Amino acid sequence: MIKEFEKKIGYTFKNPALLEEALTTPACKMTDRNIADNQRLEFLGDAVFGLLSAEYVFDAHPEKQEGELTVLRTNLVSGATLAQAGEKLGLRKFIRRNKGASPLPENSKVLADALEAVMGALWLDGGISIAKVFFNKLELPFTSTIKESETNPKGYLQVFAQARKKKPVYAVISSVGPDHAPTVTVSVEIKGIGIATATALTQRKAEAAAASELIKQLTEKGMV
């Protein structure tokens, strides 16, 4: 299985144990406490994905500033996009799980975790050049654009609510600290649909963050 996966990704490990570890889920410890699972490599791979995605959007979008670049980077290597990339890579076939484990649901977080672990293993075994080759081969949303729900979450939520003859209601829950630099917690609610809270250094930023959180909840429920 290891050789088959190496052939699929086009790289032969100098230390195959790294790849074996990357493909081993933490649940395997239930039957073998001494087995090395992929959590440490997942931690490293997450940082590598963050670096490579930041470099990619920085080079690809010279006209954009920090906020927009952050959104693009997050979209590029979010848990959902990494899980989808893992599916397209055929990763689920190679993941080591407990015997008798139920089938992984489509685009499972386990796939995203394993993909990050594989990236961490590649970084350790082959360095940045090999990690970049693997990154560029993955089917990630390299051509994605910034959505209005991300650049203007309050406006997007307003339109969403109006279409249902409702409106988002914002409320300050708390404001802590000195008047010139308070930490503000705000809630936003669309009655009968959902509520979310967020904290930021200004009321305006807290409202935007709360709107973003509510949009995220609604997206997960398939409502937007």
C-alpha positions in Angstrom: 0.0 0.0 0.0 2.8 2.4 0.8 4.5 1.8 -2.6 1.1 2.3 -4.3 0.6 5.6 -2.6 4.1 6.7 -3.4 3.5 6.0 -7.0 0.2 8.0 -6.9 1.9 11.1 -5.5 5.1 10.7 -7.6 7.5 10.6 -4.7 9.5 7.8 -3.0 10.2 8.3 0.7 13.7 8.0 2.0 12.1 7.1 5.3 8.8 5.2 4.5 8.0 5.1 8.2 7.1 8.7 8.0 4.4 8.0 5.4 3.1 5.1 7.3 2.8 7.3 10.4 1.0 10.0 8.3 -1.6 7.5 7.1 -2.3 6.1 10.6 -5.3 7.5 12.4 -5.3 8.1 16.2 -8.1 5.5 16.5 -5.5 2.8 15.8 -4.2 3.4 19.3 -7.3 1.7 20.6 -5.8 -1.7 19.5 -2.1 -0.8 19.7 -1.1 1.8 22.3 2.4 1.9 21.0 1.6 2.7 17.4 2.7 6.1 16.0 -0.4 8.0 14.8 -0.5 11.0 12.5 -1.4 13.8 15.0 2.1 15.3 15.2 2.6 15.2 11.4 -0.9 16.7 11.0 0.2 19.6 13.2 3.3 20.2 11.1 1.5 19.7 7.8 -1.1 22.3 8.8 1.7 24.9 9.2 3.2 23.9 5.8 -0.2 24.2 4.1 -0.5 27.6 5.7 2.9 28.7 4.4 2.5 27.4 0.9 -1.0 28.8 0.5 0.1 32.2 1.8 2.9 32.3 -0.7 0.6 31.2 -3.5 -2.1 33.9 -2.9 0.6 36.5 -2.3 2.1 35.9 -5.7 -1.2 35.3 -7.5 -2.9 38.5 -6.3 -0.5 41.4 -6.2 -3.4 43.8 -6.2 -4.9 42.6 -2.9 -4.2 43.6 0.7 -3.9 41.6 3.9 -7.6 41.1 4.6 -8.5 39.8 1.2 -5.3 37.6 1.0 -6.3 36.1 4.4 -9.7 35.2 3.1 -8.2 33.6 -0.1 -5.7 31.7 1.9 -8.3 30.4 4.2 -10.5 29.3 1.4 -7.6 27.6 -0.4 -6.7 25.2 2.5 -9.8 25.1 4.7 -10.7 21.8 6.3 -13.4 21.3 3.8 -11.2 21.9 0.7 -8.5 19.7 2.1 -11.0 16.9 2.7 -12.2 17.3 -0.9 -8.7 17.3 -2.2 -8.0 14.1 -0.2 -11.0 12.5 -1.8 -9.9 13.4 -5.3 -6.4 12.0 -4.5 -8.0 8.7 -3.5 -6.5 9.1 0.0 -9.3 7.2 1.9 -8.0 3.9 0.3 -4.7 4.3 2.1 -5.7 5.5 5.5 -5.0 3.0 8.3 -8.0 2.7 10.6 -9.3 0.2 13.2 -10.6 -3.1 11.9 -14.4 -3.0 11.7 -14.5 0.8 11.6 -17.6 2.2 9.9 -17.0 3.7 6.4 -15.8 7.3 6.3 -18.5 9.8 5.3 -17.8 11.8 2.2 -15.2 14.5 2.6 -14.6 13.4 6.2 -12.3 15.5 8.5 -10.2 12.3 8.8 -9.2 12.9 5.1 -8.2 16.5 5.8 -6.2 15.4 8.8 -4.4 12.7 6.9 -3.6 15.0 4.0 -2.1 17.5 6.4 -0.1 14.7 7.9 1.2 13.5 4.5 2.3 17.1 3.8 4.1 17.1 7.1 5.8 13.8 6.2 6.8 15.1 2.8 8.3 18.3 4.3 10.4 16.3 6.7 11.5 13.7 4.1 12.0 15.9 1.1 12.0 19.5 2.2 10.2 22.5 0.8 10.7 21.7 -2.9 8.9 18.3 -2.6 6.2 19.9 -0.4 5.6 22.5 -3.1 5.3 19.9 -5.9 2.7 18.0 -3.9 0.8 21.2 -3.0 0.6 22.2 -6.7 -0.6 18.7 -7.7 -3.6 18.8 -5.3 -7.0 19.8 -6.7 -7.4 22.9 -4.5 -9.6 25.9 -5.4 -6.7 27.9 -6.9 -9.1 30.0 -9.0 -11.5 30.8 -6.1 -12.7 34.4 -5.7 -13.7 36.3 -2.6 -17.4 36.0 -1.9 -19.6 38.9 -0.7 -20.4 36.8 2.4 -16.7 37.2 3.3 -16.0 40.8 2.3 -19.3 42.2 3.5 -20.9 39.7 5.9 -23.4 42.2 7.4 -24.7 43.2 4.0 -24.9 39.6 2.9 -26.8 38.6 6.1 -29.2 41.6 5.6 -30.1 40.4 2.1 -30.5 36.9 3.3 -32.9 37.9 6.1 -34.9 40.4 3.9 -35.6 37.6 1.4 -37.3 35.8 4.3 -39.1 38.9 5.5 -36.9 39.1 8.5 -34.0 41.2 9.7 -30.8 40.6 11.6 -30.9 42.2 15.1 -27.5 43.1 16.7 -27.0 43.6 20.4 -24.0 44.4 22.5 -23.6 41.7 25.2 -20.6 43.2 26.9 -17.9 45.9 26.6 -14.9 45.3 28.8 -11.8 47.5 29.2 -10.9 51.2 28.9 -13.2 53.5 26.8 -10.4 54.0 24.2 -9.8 50.3 23.7 -12.7 48.2 24.8 -13.2 44.5 24.0 -16.8 44.2 22.7 -19.0 41.1 22.5 -21.9 41.3 20.1 -24.7 38.9 19.2 -26.7 38.8 16.0 -30.0 37.0 15.7 -32.4 36.3 12.8 -35.5 35.3 14.7 -36.5 31.7 14.0 -33.4 31.1 12.0 -30.3 31.4 14.1 -28.1 33.4 16.5 -24.3 33.9 16.8 -21.9 35.9 18.9 -18.4 37.3 18.4 -15.8 39.4 20.2 -13.6 42.1 18.8 -11.8 45.3 19.6 -14.6 47.5 18.2 -18.4 47.2 18.0 -18.2 47.4 14.2 -15.7 44.6 13.9 -17.6 42.5 16.5 -20.8 42.9 14.5 -19.1 41.8 11.3 -17.5 38.8 13.0 -20.9 37.8 14.5 -22.5 38.1 11.0 -19.7 35.9 9.6 -20.2 33.3 12.3 -24.0 33.2 11.7 -23.4 32.8 7.9 -21.0 29.9 8.7 -23.7 28.2 10.8 -26.3 28.7 8.1 -23.9 27.4 5.4 -23.3 24.2 7.5 -27.0 23.7 7.7 -27.3 24.1 3.9 -29.5 27.2 4.2 -27.1 29.5 2.1 
